[in-house]
Amino acid sequence: MTNPIIQRELIGMLRTRKALAMQVCPAIVFVLLVILRWPTDARVGLSGVQAQEVFRLFGYGLLATLLLFVPVFPATTIVREKMRGTLALLLGSPMNSWSIYFGKFLGVQAFVFLPLVMSIPAAAACYAMGGISFWGDVVMLYAILGLITVQYTALGLFVSSAANSTDGALRATYGLTLLLSVISLGPYQFLQGKQWTLTVAVADWLRCVSPVPAVMEILGHGDAGSHGLIAAEGTPTRYAILALVTTAYFMIRTATRLRPTMFDRSRSQGIITDDLGKARQRVRRMVFLVDPQRRKKAIGWFANPVMVKEFRSRRFGRSHWMLRLVAGCALVSLGLTHAATAGTFDWGVETIGGIMVVLQVALVVLLTPSLAAGLISMEHENGGWTLLRMTRLSVGQILRGKLLSVAWPLVLILLATLPGYAVMMYIMPVLAQQISYVLVCLVLAAVFALLLSATVSSFFRKTAPATITAYSILVGIWGGTTLVWLGRDAPFGHRIVESALVVNPMAAALSVLEVPGFAEYDLLPANWWFVGWACAGCLVVLTVQIWRLTRPE
């Protein structure tokens, strides 16, 4: 008998307009990439250089598309059932937990697998150009990409089964996606070439958790990032093993959660420090710098009530969580300082500075939409915007309070790598001006991400689509221009690549640091002008939209 959940999940997603756009738009983009480099005469390149260059650009673009869009649908499917109350009915049906899980998994998997199917004509055109192997290149690439869809679908369902809201599930899923695909590459970048055999071997296997090295080896870029060292082969095989292991773990953990007892959670009533005895209160004052269980004071006349409300109602916005964030930033700063000190002598300032910039921009792209994309849409979703309109607060107070509640965590993130830059300037004082330019680019990137995400939030009444849209725009702007950079000289010329990179603050920072591949592009001050005007435009649109939303209906 067929599983009814598969039909409901797949057909329900295929009926949406955004699903149609997600299938058609990538196919059009991939076909255009091939057309741009298709030979205009009747001759075929015997060397196959053109086909290899276009195929590499096609492979990286398809990888980025899957990492961006695959986790979206599985991350919301179970938690949405939980919020609607239909998951309890589903768990009480005659279907067992594995039938329910495989129904969800196969329904979502069939949908997220469609972009791969839609990209087959472009891949066939690359193969027809000659110069690439069918089994060694095309089949291997699609095998790894298909395994990516399976792994990240299982990851999304795992997070969705433990989350309590759709926006929280999206934030956690994108965070784990960044951890598995990007951050897992960090230890190997710092440890390769060292004499610590066991540690380097562990870091080598850890980087194989990410699909990026496997795809790079298939596309002929396996030595990229090896700093002249001999790169180990067999990365696709290692990734396949680790992907199957992690997928099996996610499946087992998720299926074991899908039981009627998952709703039977005992919740502690909690205690308030102010209700305890004087002796216990004195002890907690000595133990805690900021007591998380102490009753908060009233909002002062000088404080913005919207900002205070955001901090107190946000799950990780209370003062003790902010202190933990500061402590985490301090630990990251110490680690980056050590890496900057040791790595500068081994690899040079350009390499270590490029790693720091990419890491910092990745944190900004990950955290900013998760915090700012729900500033207005979440108020609509939980009914708080109606109450906010009934207050005496002006549009400026609402706008400042909302933006400042996200700006403070971003400031802490930007401060995380300042010690590393300080050590670099201490080692090479001539880099002071370059590092100051890099910091300006990073600040503009954070401000632009904040204002863009908040502007997107003002046009939605649901947090989940607002978060997805904000992530898509930011990744499309910065990741899309990076894909154009990957296709430099084939099919894109120097002027086209430079024009595309002007909108990318990360590329501007890398060009200032003279990172190989970016040093030949002059992106300043054009990037500052573009990002500055874009921030001003977003601020104007956001102000007008909030003013319109506060007017009587």
NULO-967772 format. One record per residue (C-alpha): residue in one letter; x, y, z. Coordinates in steps of 0.1 Angstrom, whole numbers, padded with zeros to 4 digits. Layout:
+------+-------+-------+-------+
: rest :    c1 :    c2 :    c3 :
+------+-------+-------+-------+
:    A :     X :     Y :     Z :
...
+------+-------+-------+-------+
***
This chain:
+------+-------+-------+-------+
: rest :    c1 :    c2 :    c3 :
+------+-------+-------+-------+
:    M :  0000 :  0000 :  0000 :
:    T :  0012 :  0035 : -0007 :
:    N :  0021 :  0059 :  0021 :
:    P : -0006 :  0087 :  0022 :
:    I :  0018 :  0111 :  0038 :
:    I :  0041 :  0110 :  0007 :
:    Q :  0012 :  0121 : -0015 :
:    R :  0001 :  0148 :  0009 :
:    E :  0036 :  0163 :  0014 :
:    L :  0047 :  0162 : -0022 :
:    I :  0014 :  0174 : -0038 :
:    G :  0010 :  0201 : -0011 :
:    M :  0044 :  0216 : -0018 :
:    L :  0041 :  0214 : -0056 :
:    R :  0009 :  0234 : -0055 :
:    T :  0026 :  0265 : -0041 :
:    R :  0039 :  0293 : -0063 :
:    K :  0073 :  0295 : -0046 :
:    A :  0078 :  0258 : -0053 :
:    L :  0073 :  0265 : -0090 :
:    A :  0098 :  0294 : -0088 :
:    M :  0123 :  0273 : -0070 :
:    Q :  0122 :  0247 : -0098 :
:    V :  0122 :  0270 : -0128 :
:    C :  0146 :  0297 : -0118 :
:    P :  0176 :  0275 : -0111 :
:    A :  0170 :  0256 : -0144 :
:    I :  0170 :  0289 : -0163 :
:    V :  0202 :  0301 : -0146 :
:    F :  0221 :  0269 : -0153 :
:    V :  0210 :  0269 : -0190 :
:    L :  0221 :  0305 : -0194 :
:    L :  0255 :  0297 : -0179 :
:    V :  0260 :  0271 : -0206 :
:    I :  0246 :  0294 : -0234 :
:    L :  0270 :  0322 : -0225 :
:    R :  0300 :  0299 : -0231 :
:    W :  0286 :  0278 : -0260 :
:    P :  0309 :  0279 : -0291 :
:    T :  0296 :  0304 : -0317 :
:    D :  0313 :  0287 : -0346 :
:    A :  0312 :  0252 : -0360 :
:    R :  0345 :  0242 : -0343 :
:    V :  0348 :  0221 : -0312 :
:    G :  0375 :  0228 : -0286 :
:    L :  0396 :  0196 : -0286 :
:    S :  0413 :  0205 : -0253 :
:    G :  0379 :  0207 : -0235 :
:    V :  0390 :  0238 : -0215 :
:    Q :  0358 :  0256 : -0222 :
:    A :  0336 :  0227 : -0212 :
:    Q :  0356 :  0221 : -0180 :
:    E :  0354 :  0258 : -0170 :
:    V :  0316 :  0260 : -0176 :
:    F :  0311 :  0226 : -0159 :
:    R :  0329 :  0238 : -0128 :
:    L :  0308 :  0270 : -0126 :
:    F :  0277 :  0249 : -0131 :
:    G :  0288 :  0224 : -0103 :
:    Y :  0295 :  0251 : -0078 :
:    G :  0262 :  0269 : -0086 :
:    L :  0242 :  0238 : -0082 :
:    L :  0260 :  0230 : -0049 :
:    A :  0252 :  0265 : -0035 :
:    T :  0216 :  0262 : -0046 :
:    L :  0211 :  0229 : -0028 :
:    L :  0228 :  0241 :  0004 :
:    L :  0205 :  0271 :  0004 :
:    F :  0171 :  0256 : -0005 :
:    V :  0172 :  0219 :  0005 :
:    P :  0170 :  0225 :  0043 :
:    V :  0141 :  0249 :  0041 :
:    F :  0112 :  0224 :  0035 :
:    P :  0122 :  0196 :  0058 :
:    A :  0130 :  0220 :  0086 :
:    T :  0094 :  0232 :  0088 :
:    T :  0073 :  0202 :  0079 :
:    I :  0072 :  0185 :  0113 :
:    V :  0071 :  0216 :  0135 :
:    R :  0043 :  0230 :  0114 :
:    E :  0023 :  0199 :  0121 :
:    K :  0031 :  0203 :  0158 :
:    M :  0019 :  0239 :  0159 :
:    R : -0013 :  0231 :  0140 :
:    G : -0021 :  0202 :  0163 :
:    T : -0022 :  0177 :  0135 :
:    L :  0009 :  0159 :  0146 :
:    A : -0008 :  0145 :  0177 :
:    L : -0036 :  0131 :  0154 :
:    L : -0010 :  0116 :  0131 :
:    L :  0009 :  0099 :  0159 :
:    G : -0024 :  0085 :  0172 :
:    S : -0031 :  0069 :  0138 :
:    P : -0024 :  0032 :  0131 :
:    M :  0008 :  0042 :  0113 :
:    N :  0040 :  0035 :  0132 :
:    S :  0068 :  0060 :  0137 :
:    W :  0089 :  0047 :  0109 :
:    S :  0060 :  0049 :  0084 :
:    I :  0053 :  0085 :  0094 :
:    Y :  0090 :  0094 :  0092 :
:    F :  0096 :  0078 :  0058 :
:    G :  0064 :  0094 :  0045 :
:    K :  0077 :  0128 :  0055 :
:    F :  0112 :  0120 :  0043 :
:    L :  0103 :  0106 :  0009 :
:    G :  0077 :  0134 :  0002 :
:    V :  0102 :  0161 :  0010 :
:    Q :  0131 :  0143 : -0007 :
:    A :  0111 :  0139 : -0039 :
:    F :  0105 :  0177 : -0039 :
:    V :  0140 :  0188 : -0031 :
:    F :  0154 :  0164 : -0057 :
:    L :  0136 :  0182 : -0085 :
:    P :  0163 :  0209 : -0089 :
:    L :  0188 :  0182 : -0097 :
:    V :  0164 :  0168 : -0124 :
:    M :  0158 :  0203 : -0138 :
:    S :  0196 :  0208 : -0142 :
:    I :  0202 :  0177 : -0162 :
:    P :  0198 :  0195 : -0196 :
:    A :  0225 :  0220 : -0187 :
:    A :  0248 :  0192 : -0176 :
:    A :  0241 :  0173 : -0208 :
:    A :  0251 :  0204 : -0228 :
:    C :  0284 :  0207 : -0208 :
:    Y :  0291 :  0170 : -0217 :
:    A :  0282 :  0176 : -0253 :
:    M :  0309 :  0203 : -0255 :
:    G :  0335 :  0177 : -0248 :
:    G :  0364 :  0176 : -0224 :
:    I :  0347 :  0161 : -0194 :
:    S :  0341 :  0124 : -0185 :
:    F :  0306 :  0111 : -0182 :
:    W :  0313 :  0086 : -0153 :
:    G :  0342 :  0104 : -0137 :
:    D :  0327 :  0140 : -0138 :
:    V :  0290 :  0141 : -0145 :
:    V :  0279 :  0109 : -0127 :
:    M :  0302 :  0115 : -0097 :
:    L :  0290 :  0151 : -0093 :
:    Y :  0253 :  0141 : -0094 :
:    A :  0260 :  0112 : -0070 :
:    I :  0275 :  0136 : -0044 :
:    L :  0248 :  0162 : -0050 :
:    G :  0221 :  0135 : -0046 :
:    L :  0237 :  0124 : -0013 :
:    I :  0237 :  0161 : -0002 :
:    T :  0199 :  0162 : -0007 :
:    V :  0195 :  0130 :  0014 :
:    Q :  0218 :  0142 :  0042 :
:    Y :  0204 :  0177 :  0046 :
:    T :  0168 :  0165 :  0043 :
:    A :  0174 :  0141 :  0072 :
:    L :  0191 :  0170 :  0091 :
:    G :  0161 :  0193 :  0085 :
:    L :  0136 :  0167 :  0097 :
:    F :  0158 :  0160 :  0128 :
:    V :  0158 :  0197 :  0137 :
:    S :  0121 :  0201 :  0129 :
:    S :  0112 :  0172 :  0153 :
:    A :  0129 :  0190 :  0182 :
:    A :  0119 :  0227 :  0174 :
:    N :  0088 :  0245 :  0188 :
:    S :  0085 :  0272 :  0161 :
:    T :  0091 :  0274 :  0123 :
:    D :  0115 :  0303 :  0126 :
:    G :  0135 :  0286 :  0153 :
:    A :  0137 :  0255 :  0132 :
:    L :  0150 :  0275 :  0102 :
:    R :  0176 :  0293 :  0123 :
:    A :  0189 :  0260 :  0138 :
:    T :  0189 :  0242 :  0104 :
:    Y :  0208 :  0270 :  0087 :
:    G :  0232 :  0271 :  0116 :
:    L :  0239 :  0234 :  0114 :
:    T :  0242 :  0236 :  0076 :
:    L :  0269 :  0263 :  0080 :
:    L :  0286 :  0242 :  0107 :
:    L :  0287 :  0211 :  0085 :
:    S :  0295 :  0227 :  0052 :
:    V :  0318 :  0256 :  0061 :
:    I :  0330 :  0257 :  0097 :
:    S :  0341 :  0221 :  0096 :
:    L :  0367 :  0231 :  0070 :
:    G :  0384 :  0255 :  0095 :
:    P :  0405 :  0231 :  0116 :
:    Y :  0422 :  0216 :  0086 :
:    Q :  0430 :  0250 :  0071 :
:    F :  0449 :  0259 :  0103 :
:    L :  0465 :  0225 :  0110 :
:    Q :  0476 :  0212 :  0076 :
:    G :  0513 :  0209 :  0072 :
:    K :  0518 :  0206 :  0110 :
:    Q :  0538 :  0178 :  0127 :
:    W :  0508 :  0166 :  0148 :
:    T :  0500 :  0135 :  0128 :
:    L :  0469 :  0124 :  0148 :
:    T :  0454 :  0159 :  0151 :
:    V :  0459 :  0166 :  0114 :
:    A :  0443 :  0132 :  0105 :
:    V :  0413 :  0140 :  0127 :
:    A :  0410 :  0175 :  0111 :
:    D :  0413 :  0159 :  0076 :
:    W :  0384 :  0136 :  0083 :
:    L :  0365 :  0165 :  0099 :
:    R :  0367 :  0185 :  0067 :
:    C :  0353 :  0156 :  0048 :
:    V :  0320 :  0161 :  0067 :
:    S :  0315 :  0191 :  0044 :
:    P :  0305 :  0183 :  0008 :
:    V :  0326 :  0213 : -0005 :
:    P :  0360 :  0194 : -0007 :
:    A :  0343 :  0164 : -0024 :
:    V :  0328 :  0186 : -0051 :
:    M :  0360 :  0206 : -0055 :
:    E :  0380 :  0173 : -0061 :
:    I :  0355 :  0162 : -0087 :
:    L :  0357 :  0195 : -0105 :
:    G :  0395 :  0195 : -0105 :
:    H :  0400 :  0220 : -0076 :
:    G :  0411 :  0196 : -0050 :
:    D :  0444 :  0214 : -0043 :
:    A :  0427 :  0248 : -0037 :
:    G :  0434 :  0260 : -0002 :
:    S :  0462 :  0235 :  0003 :
:    H :  0489 :  0263 :  0005 :
:    G :  0512 :  0244 : -0019 :
:    L :  0510 :  0211 :  0000 :
:    I :  0500 :  0178 : -0015 :
:    A :  0462 :  0174 : -0010 :
:    A :  0449 :  0140 :  0000 :
:    E :  0427 :  0123 : -0025 :
:    G :  0396 :  0102 : -0019 :
:    T :  0376 :  0130 : -0004 :
:    P :  0343 :  0120 : -0022 :
:    T :  0346 :  0085 : -0007 :
:    R :  0352 :  0099 :  0028 :
:    Y :  0323 :  0123 :  0024 :
:    A :  0300 :  0095 :  0012 :
:    I :  0309 :  0074 :  0043 :
:    L :  0304 :  0103 :  0068 :
:    A :  0272 :  0115 :  0050 :
:    L :  0256 :  0080 :  0053 :
:    V :  0266 :  0077 :  0089 :
:    T :  0252 :  0111 :  0099 :
:    T :  0221 :  0105 :  0078 :
:    A :  0215 :  0072 :  0096 :
:    Y :  0219 :  0090 :  0129 :
:    F :  0195 :  0118 :  0120 :
:    M :  0169 :  0092 :  0108 :
:    I :  0171 :  0070 :  0139 :
:    R :  0169 :  0100 :  0163 :
:    T :  0140 :  0116 :  0145 :
:    A :  0120 :  0083 :  0141 :
:    T :  0124 :  0075 :  0178 :
:    R :  0110 :  0109 :  0187 :
:    L :  0078 :  0105 :  0166 :
:    R :  0058 :  0089 :  0194 :
:    P :  0028 :  0101 :  0213 :
:    T :  0050 :  0105 :  0244 :
:    M :  0069 :  0133 :  0227 :
:    F :  0043 :  0157 :  0240 :
:    D :  0046 :  0145 :  0276 :
:    R :  0072 :  0169 :  0288 :
:    S :  0073 :  0178 :  0325 :
:    R :  0080 :  0215 :  0328 :
:    S :  0094 :  0230 :  0359 :
:    Q :  0075 :  0260 :  0373 :
:    G :  0108 :  0277 :  0381 :
:    I :  0117 :  0300 :  0409 :
:    I :  0123 :  0337 :  0413 :
:    T :  0153 :  0348 :  0433 :
:    D :  0133 :  0376 :  0449 :
:    D :  0110 :  0350 :  0465 :
:    L :  0139 :  0332 :  0482 :
:    G :  0153 :  0338 :  0517 :
:    K :  0179 :  0366 :  0523 :
:    A :  0207 :  0341 :  0528 :
:    R :  0201 :  0323 :  0495 :
:    Q :  0198 :  0357 :  0477 :
:    R :  0232 :  0367 :  0491 :
:    V :  0247 :  0334 :  0479 :
:    R :  0232 :  0338 :  0444 :
:    R :  0246 :  0374 :  0443 :
:    M :  0281 :  0360 :  0449 :
:    V :  0277 :  0331 :  0424 :
:    F :  0260 :  0349 :  0395 :
:    L :  0273 :  0381 :  0380 :
:    V :  0238 :  0385 :  0365 :
:    D :  0212 :  0363 :  0381 :
:    P :  0190 :  0348 :  0353 :
:    Q :  0162 :  0341 :  0378 :
:    R :  0160 :  0375 :  0394 :
:    R :  0130 :  0397 :  0387 :
:    K :  0138 :  0425 :  0363 :
:    K :  0134 :  0461 :  0372 :
:    A :  0108 :  0484 :  0355 :
:    I :  0118 :  0500 :  0322 :
:    G :  0134 :  0534 :  0329 :
:    W :  0121 :  0566 :  0313 :
:    F :  0154 :  0569 :  0294 :
:    A :  0152 :  0535 :  0278 :
:    N :  0135 :  0526 :  0246 :
:    P :  0106 :  0502 :  0256 :
:    V :  0106 :  0484 :  0222 :
:    M :  0143 :  0476 :  0225 :
:    V :  0138 :  0463 :  0261 :
:    K :  0108 :  0443 :  0251 :
:    E :  0127 :  0427 :  0223 :
:    F :  0156 :  0417 :  0246 :
:    R :  0133 :  0404 :  0273 :
:    S :  0110 :  0384 :  0250 :
:    R :  0137 :  0370 :  0228 :
:    R :  0149 :  0336 :  0238 :
:    F :  0186 :  0345 :  0239 :
:    G :  0181 :  0383 :  0245 :
:    R :  0183 :  0384 :  0283 :
:    S :  0214 :  0399 :  0300 :
:    H :  0229 :  0366 :  0311 :
:    W :  0227 :  0353 :  0276 :
:    M :  0244 :  0384 :  0263 :
:    L :  0272 :  0379 :  0288 :
:    R :  0276 :  0343 :  0275 :
:    L :  0277 :  0357 :  0240 :
:    V :  0305 :  0381 :  0251 :
:    A :  0324 :  0352 :  0267 :
:    G :  0320 :  0332 :  0235 :
:    C :  0333 :  0361 :  0215 :
:    A :  0362 :  0364 :  0238 :
:    L :  0371 :  0328 :  0234 :
:    V :  0368 :  0331 :  0196 :
:    S :  0390 :  0362 :  0198 :
:    L :  0417 :  0343 :  0217 :
:    G :  0416 :  0315 :  0191 :
:    L :  0418 :  0338 :  0162 :
:    T :  0446 :  0358 :  0178 :
:    H :  0466 :  0326 :  0182 :
:    A :  0459 :  0316 :  0146 :
:    A :  0468 :  0351 :  0134 :
:    T :  0501 :  0349 :  0153 :
:    A :  0511 :  0314 :  0142 :
:    G :  0495 :  0315 :  0108 :
:    T :  0510 :  0349 :  0097 :
:    F :  0545 :  0335 :  0098 :
:    D :  0535 :  0302 :  0080 :
:    W :  0511 :  0314 :  0053 :
:    G :  0512 :  0352 :  0052 :
:    V :  0488 :  0379 :  0061 :
:    E :  0467 :  0375 :  0030 :
:    T :  0457 :  0339 :  0037 :
:    I :  0450 :  0343 :  0074 :
:    G :  0432 :  0376 :  0069 :
:    G :  0410 :  0361 :  0042 :
:    I :  0400 :  0332 :  0065 :
:    M :  0390 :  0357 :  0092 :
:    V :  0370 :  0378 :  0068 :
:    V :  0351 :  0348 :  0054 :
:    L :  0344 :  0335 :  0089 :
:    Q :  0331 :  0369 :  0101 :
:    V :  0309 :  0374 :  0070 :
:    A :  0295 :  0339 :  0074 :
:    L :  0285 :  0347 :  0110 :
:    V :  0268 :  0379 :  0099 :
:    V :  0249 :  0362 :  0071 :
:    L :  0238 :  0334 :  0095 :
:    L :  0228 :  0354 :  0125 :
:    T :  0214 :  0387 :  0111 :
:    P :  0184 :  0373 :  0092 :
:    S :  0176 :  0350 :  0120 :
:    L :  0173 :  0380 :  0144 :
:    A :  0161 :  0408 :  0121 :
:    A :  0137 :  0389 :  0097 :
:    G :  0112 :  0385 :  0125 :
:    L :  0112 :  0420 :  0139 :
:    I :  0079 :  0430 :  0122 :
:    S :  0066 :  0397 :  0109 :
:    M :  0066 :  0381 :  0143 :
:    E :  0046 :  0409 :  0157 :
:    H :  0019 :  0402 :  0130 :
:    E :  0021 :  0365 :  0136 :
:    N :  0015 :  0366 :  0174 :
:    G : -0008 :  0396 :  0174 :
:    G :  0016 :  0420 :  0191 :
:    W :  0015 :  0446 :  0163 :
:    T : -0021 :  0455 :  0172 :
:    L : -0011 :  0462 :  0208 :
:    L :  0020 :  0481 :  0196 :
:    R : -0002 :  0504 :  0174 :
:    M : -0023 :  0513 :  0205 :
:    T :  0006 :  0527 :  0224 :
:    R :  0019 :  0563 :  0222 :
:    L :  0051 :  0552 :  0206 :
:    S :  0062 :  0571 :  0175 :
:    V :  0074 :  0555 :  0143 :
:    G :  0110 :  0566 :  0152 :
:    Q :  0108 :  0550 :  0186 :
:    I :  0095 :  0517 :  0172 :
:    L :  0121 :  0518 :  0144 :
:    R :  0151 :  0526 :  0167 :
:    G :  0140 :  0500 :  0193 :
:    K :  0137 :  0472 :  0167 :
:    L :  0170 :  0480 :  0150 :
:    L :  0190 :  0485 :  0182 :
:    S :  0178 :  0451 :  0196 :
:    V :  0196 :  0434 :  0167 :
:    A :  0225 :  0459 :  0164 :
:    W :  0239 :  0450 :  0199 :
:    P :  0245 :  0413 :  0191 :
:    L :  0260 :  0423 :  0158 :
:    V :  0284 :  0446 :  0175 :
:    L :  0296 :  0418 :  0197 :
:    I :  0301 :  0396 :  0166 :
:    L :  0322 :  0423 :  0149 :
:    L :  0343 :  0427 :  0180 :
:    A :  0350 :  0389 :  0180 :
:    T :  0380 :  0391 :  0155 :
:    L :  0394 :  0425 :  0165 :
:    P :  0422 :  0409 :  0185 :
:    G :  0433 :  0390 :  0155 :
:    Y :  0435 :  0421 :  0134 :
:    A :  0453 :  0439 :  0162 :
:    V :  0480 :  0412 :  0163 :
:    M :  0483 :  0414 :  0125 :
:    M :  0489 :  0452 :  0127 :
:    Y :  0514 :  0446 :  0155 :
:    I :  0534 :  0422 :  0134 :
:    M :  0531 :  0443 :  0103 :
:    P :  0523 :  0480 :  0111 :
:    V :  0521 :  0489 :  0074 :
:    L :  0488 :  0470 :  0073 :
:    A :  0470 :  0495 :  0095 :
:    Q :  0453 :  0513 :  0067 :
:    Q :  0443 :  0480 :  0049 :
:    I :  0428 :  0466 :  0081 :
:    S :  0409 :  0498 :  0088 :
:    Y :  0394 :  0495 :  0053 :
:    V :  0385 :  0459 :  0060 :
:    L :  0367 :  0468 :  0092 :
:    V :  0347 :  0495 :  0073 :
:    C :  0336 :  0468 :  0048 :
:    L :  0326 :  0444 :  0076 :
:    V :  0306 :  0471 :  0094 :
:    L :  0288 :  0481 :  0062 :
:    A :  0281 :  0444 :  0055 :
:    A :  0265 :  0440 :  0090 :
:    V :  0245 :  0472 :  0086 :
:    F :  0232 :  0463 :  0052 :
:    A :  0223 :  0428 :  0063 :
:    L :  0204 :  0442 :  0093 :
:    L :  0185 :  0469 :  0073 :
:    L :  0177 :  0445 :  0044 :
:    S :  0164 :  0418 :  0068 :
:    A :  0143 :  0443 :  0087 :
:    T :  0129 :  0457 :  0055 :
:    V :  0119 :  0422 :  0043 :
:    S :  0103 :  0415 :  0076 :
:    S :  0080 :  0445 :  0072 :
:    F :  0064 :  0431 :  0041 :
:    F :  0055 :  0397 :  0056 :
:    R :  0030 :  0385 :  0082 :
:    K :  0047 :  0352 :  0088 :
:    T :  0082 :  0348 :  0102 :
:    A :  0092 :  0317 :  0083 :
:    P :  0088 :  0331 :  0047 :
:    A :  0104 :  0364 :  0058 :
:    T :  0134 :  0345 :  0072 :
:    I :  0137 :  0324 :  0040 :
:    T :  0134 :  0355 :  0018 :
:    A :  0161 :  0374 :  0038 :
:    Y :  0185 :  0345 :  0036 :
:    S :  0179 :  0341 : -0001 :
:    I :  0185 :  0377 : -0009 :
:    L :  0217 :  0379 :  0011 :
:    V :  0231 :  0347 : -0002 :
:    G :  0220 :  0356 : -0037 :
:    I :  0238 :  0389 : -0036 :
:    W :  0270 :  0377 : -0019 :
:    G :  0271 :  0341 : -0030 :
:    G :  0259 :  0349 : -0065 :
:    T :  0286 :  0374 : -0071 :
:    T :  0311 :  0349 : -0058 :
:    L :  0299 :  0324 : -0084 :
:    V :  0305 :  0351 : -0111 :
:    W :  0341 :  0354 : -0096 :
:    L :  0345 :  0317 : -0100 :
:    G :  0337 :  0320 : -0137 :
:    R :  0363 :  0348 : -0142 :
:    D :  0379 :  0347 : -0177 :
:    A :  0354 :  0319 : -0186 :
:    P :  0327 :  0329 : -0194 :
:    F :  0329 :  0363 : -0176 :
:    G :  0355 :  0389 : -0184 :
:    H :  0374 :  0411 : -0160 :
:    R :  0350 :  0440 : -0163 :
:    I :  0319 :  0419 : -0157 :
:    V :  0335 :  0402 : -0127 :
:    E :  0346 :  0435 : -0112 :
:    S :  0311 :  0450 : -0117 :
:    A :  0295 :  0421 : -0100 :
:    L :  0319 :  0421 : -0071 :
:    V :  0312 :  0458 : -0064 :
:    V :  0280 :  0449 : -0046 :
:    N :  0299 :  0423 : -0024 :
:    P :  0314 :  0437 :  0008 :
:    M :  0332 :  0405 :  0015 :
:    A :  0349 :  0407 : -0019 :
:    A :  0359 :  0443 : -0012 :
:    A :  0375 :  0433 :  0021 :
:    L :  0394 :  0404 :  0004 :
:    S :  0406 :  0427 : -0024 :
:    V :  0419 :  0451 :  0002 :
:    L :  0438 :  0423 :  0019 :
:    E :  0452 :  0413 : -0016 :
:    V :  0439 :  0378 : -0013 :
:    P :  0449 :  0357 : -0044 :
:    G :  0421 :  0359 : -0069 :
:    F :  0408 :  0392 : -0056 :
:    A :  0439 :  0414 : -0056 :
:    E :  0435 :  0424 : -0093 :
:    Y :  0400 :  0439 : -0088 :
:    D :  0397 :  0476 : -0077 :
:    L :  0364 :  0476 : -0056 :
:    L :  0369 :  0506 : -0033 :
:    P :  0354 :  0531 : -0029 :
:    A :  0327 :  0519 : -0053 :
:    N :  0316 :  0492 : -0029 :
:    W :  0312 :  0517 : -0001 :
:    W :  0291 :  0540 : -0022 :
:    F :  0268 :  0511 : -0033 :
:    V :  0264 :  0496 :  0001 :
:    G :  0258 :  0530 :  0017 :
:    W :  0231 :  0540 : -0008 :
:    A :  0216 :  0505 : -0005 :
:    C :  0214 :  0509 :  0033 :
:    A :  0199 :  0544 :  0029 :
:    G :  0173 :  0530 :  0005 :
:    C :  0164 :  0501 :  0029 :
:    L :  0161 :  0525 :  0058 :
:    V :  0137 :  0548 :  0038 :
:    V :  0116 :  0519 :  0027 :
:    L :  0115 :  0504 :  0062 :
:    T :  0105 :  0538 :  0077 :
:    V :  0077 :  0543 :  0052 :
:    Q :  0065 :  0507 :  0057 :
:    I :  0064 :  0510 :  0095 :
:    W :  0046 :  0543 :  0092 :
:    R :  0020 :  0527 :  0069 :
:    L :  0015 :  0498 :  0092 :
:    T :  0010 :  0521 :  0122 :
:    R : -0018 :  0540 :  0105 :
:    P : -0054 :  0532 :  0113 :
:    E : -0070 :  0507 :  0090 :
+------+-------+-------+-------+
***
